[in-house]
Amino acid sequence: MAIQPTTPSKPDSAITEGDNADDGDGDDAQPRTKISVPVAMWDFDHCDPRRCSGKKLARLGLIKELRVGTRFRGIVVSPKGTVVISPADREIVSKDGVAVVECSWARLDDIPFSKIASPNERLLPYLLATNPTNYGKPWRLNCVEAIAATFYITGFDEYAECLLGAFGWGASFWKVNSPYLERYRTCKSAEEVSAMQDTIIEELEASYTASRKERDGSTEDLLLPNPNHRPNTDDQADTSGESEDIDEGGNRGGEGDVSGTS
């Protein structure tokens, strides 16, 4: 589902400086789709700028950086959210767009969430990261994955692909998560998405347990807990030079972004 790169019209919400900068992942070409809704982030400079998906989107003019204190009327993917994103949020996204908080989980207490609050804070449901840092890990989405997930769930597939198309690994996000995203898209409300997530996790737990038991008789739970809901005292700074982040813009994971997950 990757889009062939070409020179696009930039979204009105995007900054324009540094479009040709290279972050070293080998794919800085811009997709052709015009994103006609605001896409933004509060960036607290916690992660390695060479590996940060949010900073790359900013260099490409695909995301706007917000100052602390700036309010955002659209959907804000945040670990402080209490409601999961759902297709019912499509109108909000269509009118006011999507934003994420990019910071390190290890420094979450330093973030002035009261100054970046939104009336539309959301968590993301269960999804798997496909970014190079946290590939295959539940809840570990980075900034671009978090925004793309929000666009997919609310029915803006072209916008999701536009952003993911800026990364060489971007097409794998839909390939890996489409079984989950398609099921979330059949829901009509946040409550239904939460119930669908519970069903998906129960199915995965049953599958993992059966597979492990068949192989060696173990029934160890192979699913990682959602870091937004359960305290994790083992969080460490990413020794690869990149802070762990949340997802979109609500999971802990890949590049130090904070995103909400249910």
C-alpha positions in Angstrom: 0.0 0.0 0.0 3.0 2.3 -0.3 2.6 5.3 -2.5 5.2 6.0 -5.1 7.1 9.1 -4.2 6.9 12.3 -6.2 6.7 16.0 -5.4 3.5 16.8 -3.6 1.6 19.8 -2.5 2.3 20.3 1.1 -0.5 20.4 3.7 -1.4 23.9 4.9 -0.6 22.9 8.4 3.0 21.9 7.7 6.2 23.8 8.2 8.4 24.3 5.2 11.9 24.6 6.4 14.5 21.8 5.9 12.5 19.7 3.5 15.6 18.1 1.9 17.3 17.1 5.1 18.3 13.4 5.3 17.8 11.4 8.5 19.7 8.4 7.2 16.9 5.9 6.7 17.3 6.1 2.9 13.9 7.4 1.9 13.3 11.2 2.1 11.1 11.5 -1.0 7.7 13.0 -0.4 4.5 11.2 -1.3 2.1 12.9 -3.8 -1.1 13.0 -1.6 -2.1 16.3 -0.2 -3.1 16.1 3.4 -5.9 18.7 3.8 -6.3 18.5 7.6 -3.9 19.7 10.3 -1.1 17.3 11.3 0.9 18.5 14.3 3.1 17.5 17.3 4.5 18.9 20.5 8.2 17.9 20.3 10.2 17.8 23.6 13.5 16.9 21.9 13.9 13.7 23.9 14.9 11.4 21.0 17.7 11.2 18.5 16.8 13.6 15.7 18.4 11.3 13.2 16.0 8.5 14.1 12.9 10.5 15.1 9.9 10.0 12.7 8.3 13.2 13.9 11.3 15.3 13.1 11.6 13.6 9.7 7.9 14.5 8.9 8.7 18.1 10.0 11.7 18.2 7.6 9.5 17.0 4.8 6.8 19.6 5.6 4.3 17.0 6.6 3.7 18.0 10.2 3.6 21.2 12.1 5.5 21.7 15.4 3.4 23.3 18.1 4.7 25.4 21.0 3.9 24.4 24.5 0.7 26.3 25.5 -0.7 26.0 22.0 -4.1 24.3 22.1 -5.1 21.9 19.4 -8.8 21.4 18.6 -8.4 18.1 16.7 -7.7 14.6 18.0 -4.6 14.5 20.3 -3.2 11.0 20.7 -2.0 11.0 24.3 -1.4 8.6 27.2 -3.5 11.0 29.2 -6.5 10.1 27.1 -9.4 8.1 28.6 -11.3 7.3 25.3 -10.0 5.1 22.6 -10.0 6.4 19.0 -12.9 5.2 16.9 -14.6 5.8 13.5 -16.9 8.1 15.4 -14.0 10.6 15.5 -13.9 11.0 11.7 -15.7 14.4 11.8 -13.2 15.8 14.3 -10.3 14.6 12.2 -11.8 15.9 9.0 -12.3 19.4 10.6 -9.4 19.8 12.9 -6.8 17.1 12.2 -4.5 14.9 14.4 -1.7 15.7 16.8 0.7 13.7 19.0 3.1 14.3 21.8 6.6 13.3 21.1 8.7 12.6 24.2 10.4 9.9 26.2 8.4 7.6 28.5 11.3 7.8 30.9 10.7 11.6 31.2 6.9 11.5 31.1 6.6 13.3 34.4 8.4 16.3 32.9 5.8 16.9 30.3 3.3 19.8 31.1 0.3 18.0 29.9 -2.0 20.7 31.3 -0.5 23.1 28.8 -1.1 20.8 25.8 -4.5 19.6 26.7 -7.2 19.1 24.1 -10.9 18.4 24.5 -10.4 15.4 22.2 -7.5 13.4 23.8 -7.6 9.8 22.6 -5.8 6.4 23.2 -5.0 3.9 20.5 -6.2 0.3 20.6 -3.9 -2.7 20.4 -1.5 -2.5 17.4 2.0 -3.7 16.6 5.0 -1.4 15.9 6.7 -2.0 12.6 9.4 0.7 13.0 12.9 -0.6 13.0 13.5 0.1 16.7 10.5 -1.8 18.1 9.4 -4.0 15.2 6.7 -6.5 16.2 6.2 -5.1 19.7 2.6 -4.4 20.9 1.9 -0.8 22.1 5.3 0.5 20.8 4.2 2.7 17.9 6.3 5.7 17.0 5.0 9.2 16.0 4.2 8.5 12.3 2.6 5.1 13.2 0.4 6.7 15.8 -0.9 9.3 13.4 -1.3 6.8 10.6 -3.2 4.5 12.9 -5.6 7.4 13.7 -6.1 8.1 10.1 -6.7 4.5 9.2 -9.3 4.0 12.0 -11.1 7.1 11.0 -11.2 6.3 7.3 -8.4 8.6 5.9 -6.3 5.8 4.3 -4.6 8.1 1.8 -3.4 10.4 4.6 -2.0 7.5 6.5 -0.2 6.2 3.4 1.1 9.6 2.6 2.9 9.8 5.9 4.1 6.2 6.0 5.3 6.5 2.4 8.1 8.8 3.6 9.7 5.8 5.3 11.3 2.8 3.7 9.6 0.5 6.2 6.3 2.3 6.2 4.3 -0.1 4.0 4.8 -2.8 6.6 2.5 -1.0 9.1 -0.6 -1.7 7.2 0.5 -5.2 6.2 1.1 -6.2 9.8 -1.8 -4.4 11.4 -4.5 -4.6 8.7 -6.2 -7.5 10.5 -6.7 -5.4 13.6 -7.4 -2.1 11.8 -10.0 -3.6 9.6 -11.9 -4.9 12.7 -11.6 -1.6 14.5 -13.1 0.2 11.4 -16.2 -1.9 11.6 -17.0 -0.4 15.0 -19.3 2.6 15.5 -18.1 4.0 18.8 -15.2 4.0 21.3 -17.0 1.4 23.4 -17.2 -0.9 20.5 -13.5 -0.4 19.6 -12.5 -1.2 23.2 -14.7 -4.3 23.2 -13.1 -5.3 19.8 -9.6 -4.8 21.3 -10.5 -7.1 24.2 -11.7 -9.7 21.8 -8.5 -9.5 19.7 -6.3 -9.7 22.8 -8.2 -12.7 24.1 -7.8 -14.4 20.7 -4.1 -13.7 20.6 -3.6 -15.0 24.2 -5.5 -18.2 23.3 -3.5 -18.6 20.1 -0.1 -17.9 21.9 -1.0 -20.3 24.8 -2.0 -23.1 22.5 1.1 -22.6 20.3 3.4 -22.6 23.3 1.8 -25.5 24.9 2.0 -27.5 21.7 5.6 -26.8 21.3 7.0 -27.2 24.9 4.1 -27.5 27.3 4.5 -23.9 28.6 1.6 -21.6 29.1 3.6 -18.4 29.6 1.7 -15.3 28.5 3.6 -14.0 25.5 1.6 -10.7 25.3 3.2 -7.6 26.6 1.1 -5.5 29.0 -0.2 -2.1 27.8 2.3 0.3 29.4 -0.3 3.1 29.6 -2.4 1.1 32.1 0.1 -0.9 34.1 3.2 0.4 35.9 6.4 -0.8 34.4 9.5 -0.4 36.7 11.8 -1.9 34.1 11.7 1.0 31.6 15.2 1.9 30.6 16.5 4.6 28.2 17.1 3.2 24.7 20.9 2.5 24.5 20.7 2.6 20.7 20.6 6.4 21.0 16.8 6.7 20.7 14.4 7.1 23.6 11.5 4.7 24.0 8.3 6.3 23.0 4.6 5.7 22.9 2.9 5.0 20.2 0.3 7.4 18.6 1.6 10.1 19.2 -0.3 6.7 22.9 1.9 3.7 23.2 5.4 3.3 24.6 7.9 2.7 21.9 10.2 3.4 19.0 11.3 6.9 18.9 10.4 8.6 22.1 6.9 9.7 21.0 4.1 9.7 23.5 0.9 8.4 22.1 -2.2 7.0 23.7 -3.1 3.3 23.7 -6.1 1.7 25.2 
